[in-house]
Amino acid sequence: MKKIKFRIWDEMTNKWLSPCNFRIDGHGTYLWQFGHHERIIEKKEVEITFFTGLKDKNGKEIYEGDIVSTEDSMGFTAINEVIFKNAAFYPFNLIEYHPKKIEVIGNKFENGDLIGNI
């Protein structure tokens, strides 16, 4: 069975939360534990982004919400945000995926200014 990997952006603190300290209880409430304390988190306070299963040219894992620089077969470079839509991660197409031509240059949470270049 393949392990599902994700990361969690906390809109309240503008920091990543550790997924190993994060859980969803039986009522759909998000809980994050730090030390001996727990914080109840509303869904609107966090954004969960999933691992695409792909890595960039530097071996860095690519997650939903990452900003990537891609190079096409003609050598043109484009900057794109990785999104999940219609049961697929875009801008990736598994047929055209070339890890040596993709580089994670940031993410929409910490580097929102890069999205202006899209």
C-alpha positions in Angstrom: 0.0 0.0 0.0 1.3 3.4 -0.9 1.7 5.9 1.9 -0.2 9.2 1.4 2.1 12.2 2.0 0.9 15.7 2.7 1.9 19.0 4.3 -0.2 21.5 6.2 -0.1 25.3 5.9 -1.4 27.2 9.0 -3.1 30.4 7.9 -3.1 31.7 11.5 0.7 31.5 12.0 1.9 31.5 8.4 4.0 28.3 9.1 4.0 24.7 8.1 2.6 22.3 10.7 4.2 18.9 11.2 1.9 16.2 9.7 3.0 13.7 12.3 1.4 15.8 15.0 -1.8 16.4 13.0 -5.0 14.3 13.1 -8.6 14.4 12.3 -10.9 13.1 14.9 -14.1 11.1 14.3 -16.2 14.3 14.0 -14.0 15.9 11.3 -12.3 18.2 13.7 -8.6 19.0 13.0 -6.3 18.6 16.0 -2.6 19.5 16.1 -0.5 18.4 19.1 2.6 20.3 20.2 4.2 19.1 23.4 1.5 18.4 26.0 -0.9 20.8 24.3 -3.5 20.3 21.6 -4.9 23.0 19.4 -8.3 22.5 17.7 -8.1 23.9 14.2 -11.0 24.9 12.0 -10.8 23.8 8.4 -10.6 27.4 7.1 -7.4 27.9 9.2 -5.3 25.4 7.4 -4.7 24.2 3.8 -3.6 20.6 3.3 -1.5 20.0 0.2 -0.8 16.6 -1.1 2.4 15.1 -2.5 2.2 14.5 -6.3 4.4 11.4 -6.2 6.9 13.3 -8.4 10.3 14.9 -7.7 12.1 17.8 -9.4 15.5 17.8 -11.0 17.1 18.3 -7.6 15.2 15.4 -6.0 12.9 17.7 -4.1 9.3 16.3 -3.6 6.7 18.3 -5.5 3.5 19.1 -3.6 0.2 20.7 -4.6 0.7 24.5 -4.1 4.3 24.4 -5.2 5.5 26.9 -7.8 7.6 25.1 -10.4 9.7 26.2 -13.3 9.3 23.9 -16.3 11.1 23.7 -19.6 9.3 22.4 -22.7 10.7 20.4 -25.6 11.6 23.7 -27.4 13.6 25.0 -24.5 11.0 27.6 -23.4 10.6 28.1 -19.6 7.3 28.6 -17.8 6.4 29.2 -14.2 3.3 27.3 -12.9 1.5 26.5 -9.7 0.9 22.8 -9.1 -2.8 22.3 -8.7 -5.1 19.2 -8.4 -7.9 19.3 -10.9 -10.0 16.6 -12.6 -8.2 13.8 -10.7 -4.7 14.9 -11.9 -1.9 17.3 -10.8 -1.3 20.1 -13.3 0.9 21.2 -15.0 2.0 17.6 -15.1 1.0 15.0 -17.5 2.7 11.7 -16.8 3.4 11.1 -20.5 5.3 14.4 -20.6 6.9 14.4 -17.2 10.6 15.0 -17.4 12.1 15.5 -13.9 15.3 17.0 -15.4 13.2 19.9 -16.8 11.2 20.8 -13.6 12.4 22.7 -10.5 10.5 23.7 -7.4 11.2 27.4 -6.9 8.8 28.1 -4.1 5.2 27.7 -3.0 2.1 29.8 -3.1 2.1 30.3 0.7 5.6 31.6 1.3 6.4 32.9 -2.2 3.1 34.3 -3.4 4.9 36.9 -5.4 6.1 34.2 -7.8 2.4 33.6 -8.8 2.3 37.1 -10.2 4.7 35.8 -12.9 2.3 33.1 -14.0 
